Amino acid sequence: MKQNVYDILKARFLIKEDALKNWRFIVFLIVLAIIMIGNTNRYEQKVMYMAKLNDEVKELRSEFVDRRSELMKLKMESTVSEQMALKGIVPSSVPPQKIEVKQEENDSFWSKLKLW
C-alpha cells in the first residue's frame, strides 16, 4: 500500500509502458477544464452586461417620467397663457364660434343617372 502511494506521488503511472492511455486521459481532462473555465467566464460577462442594461433601463425610465411630468406642466393652460402674456398675446374674451361649410353637390354623370 505504501509503495502504491509513492508510485502515484512520483508519477510513475506516466512513464510506464501503458502510459499513453493515461496521458490521453489527462489531456482530455485539461481540455475539459479549459472549456469549463471559458464557459464560466463568458457566462459571467453576460450576467454583468445584463445588469448594466437593467441599470440603464431604470435610469432611462426615470428620465422618461421626469420629462413627461415637465411636458404635462408645460402643456397646462396657465403655463401657456403666462408664456404668451410675456410676448403680448392674451387669451380672447370672446368664445370661438363653429364655422360650418356646406359642400355643393357634385354634378357628375352618376348623380344625374340616379335622378332618372
N, C-alpha and C positions, 0 to 999 in steps of 0.2 A: 504494500500500500504506500509506504514511504517512497519507494522507488518510482511509483507511478506519478506521485505529486512532483517529484524532482524532474521527471521527464516532461511533464506539462510546463513547469516553470522554466526549464531550459529550452523549450520549444523543439524538442526532438521529433515531434509529430510532423514538423515542417520539413525535415531533412531526410526522412525515411524513404524507402522505395515507393510507397504509395502516397507520397506527399502531394502529388499533382492534384489528386482529388480534394485534399484539404485546402490547397491554395485556391482552387476554383471556388470552393465554398466561401472562403474568406473574402475573395474579390467580390463575389455576389453580395455578401453582407455589407461590404464597404459601399458598393454602388447603391444598394438599397438604402443605406443610411444617408448618403448624399441626396438621393431623391426625396427622402422624408424631410431633410433639413430644408431643401429648396422649396418644397410644397408648404412647409410651415412658414417660411419667410414670405412667400407670396400671399398666403392667407392673411398674415398679419398686415401686410401692405394694403390689402383690400379692405380690411377692417378699419385701418387708420384713414383711408380715403373716404370710406362711408361715413365715419364720424365727422370728418372735415366737411363733407357735403351736408350732413344733417345740421351742423352748426351754421353753415352758410344759409340753408333754407330757413332756419329760425330767425336769423338776422334779417334776411330779405322779407320775411313775413311781418316782422315787427316794423320794418321800414315802410312796408305797404300800408299797414294800419295807420301809421303816423301820417303818411301822405294823404290817405283817404280822409282822415279827420280834418287835415288842413284844407283839403278841397271842399269838404262839406261846409266848413266855416267861411271859405271864400265865396261859396255859392249862395249864402244866405242873403235875403233881400236887404237887410240892414247894412251888411258889409258892402254890397254893390252900390246901394244908394249913397253911402258915405264916400266911397271912391269916386263916384260920378259927381257928387257935390263939390269935391275938390277941383274938378275940371269945369265946373259951372253948369252942369246938367242936373236938373232937378226932376223928380217924378211928376207926371202930369196929374192935374186935379180933376180932369175930365176923364171919365172911364172910356175905354175903347168901344167902338161900335163895329158890329159884324157887317161886312160887305158881301152881298150875295151877287154872283154873276150868273145870269141865265144864259145858257148856251142856245144858240139858234139851231133850228132844225136843219139837218143836212139834206139837201135836195138831190140825193143820189138816185141812180136808176132803180135800185132795190126798194127804196122808200116809196117811189112812185108806183112801183109794181104792187106794193102792199095795199095801196089805196083802191086799187081796182077791186 
